[in-house]
C-alpha cells in the first residue's frame, strides 16, 4: 500500500521512513494504553512515576 513504483521493486527512502515512524507511533500508543490499565490497579506510590515517564514520551 505504501510501495511506490520506483522501477526496482523496493520501497523508496520516504516510504521506509514513513513506515518506521508509523510503526514507532503505533507501538508507543499501544504500550501506553496497555500500561494505563495496570496504572489504575497500582497504588498511588507508583502513579506519579508512571505519569512522569508518560509526560516525556
N, C-alpha and C positions, 0 to 999 in steps of 0.2 A: 504493500500500500504506500509505503514511503519511498519505494525504489523508483528512481528516475532512469530514463533510457540514456545512459552515458555511452553506450556502444560497447562497453566491456563487461556488461552483466553484473557490475558491482555497485554498491551504494556509493554515492558521492560523499565528499567530506562533510557537506552541510547536512545531509541526511543522517550520517553517523552521529554527528554532534547533537542533532535534534533527538535522535533515538536514545542516546545515552542520557541526555538531560531529562527526557520524559521518564525514563526508567528510574533515575535517581529521585525525581519528584514523587513518582508513584510509590516507590518503596518507602520513602521518608514519611509520606502521608499515611500509608498503610500501617507502619510500625508505631507512629504517634497515636493513631486511633486505637491500635491494638493494646498499647500500654496504658492508655487512658482508662480502659476498663479495669486494669489492675490498680491504678492510682485511686479509683473510687473505693477499693476494698482495703487499701493500705492505710495505716494510721496517719494522723496529721504530722508526725515527725518526718515522714518521707515525702509528704506532699510538696513542701517548699523546695526541696532539692530537685524534684522532677520538673516543677514549674520553672525553676531557674534554668534547667537544661533546655526545656522547650523554647524559652524566650530566645535563646541564642542559636537555635537550629535554623 
